[in-house]
């Protein structure tokens, strides 16, 4: 059976800010797109954490209250290959 492979490209826009004096966190937001078209309902998560969200109809996602650090962003959507960056 021939498998249709579509690479999922996404744009990551990171906006950093501190929410309180005692806890420094950041918001990670962006758009999930394929061939410059939004991928609605894509699942976006930070690997090996509990942070995850679902993209809206325009492919926009936002992960809030993420502690500062380095993470691998993973996204999956029905009909697409899993992508990580």
C-alpha positions, -999 to 999 in steps of 0.1 A, spaced: 0 0 0 14 33 -10 16 57 19 10 94 14 37 113 32 32 149 39 58 167 59 44 190 86 61 223 88 54 247 116 65 281 126 74 286 162 71 320 176 84 322 212 74 350 234 92 351 268 80 369 299 80 365 336 46 360 352 56 365 389 87 375 409 90 340 423 83 319 393 98 325 359 78 310 330 73 316 293 47 313 267 54 294 235 31 301 207 30 299 169 12 283 140 12 248 126 12 249 88 18 226 58 25 241 24 16 275 38 -19 263 48 -30 260 85 -33 226 101 -64 229 123 -66 207 155 -29 197 154 -16 184 187 14 204 199 34 192 229 68 196 246 85 162 245 89 145 279 67 170 297 30 173 304 27 205 284 4 201 254 -23 219 235 -44 217 204 -41 242 175 -72 262 166 -89 263 132 -62 287 119 -34 264 132 -25 288 161 -14 272 193 -2 285 227 15 268 256 15 289 287 33 288 321 62 268 307 93 270 329 123 285 311 146 258 295 153 239 264 125 217 250 118 197 219 85 208 203 65 179 188 34 182 167 11 156 152 -21 158 131 -43 132 114 -30 126 79 5 140 86 38 126 98 49 136 133 73 165 133 98 177 159 120 207 163 
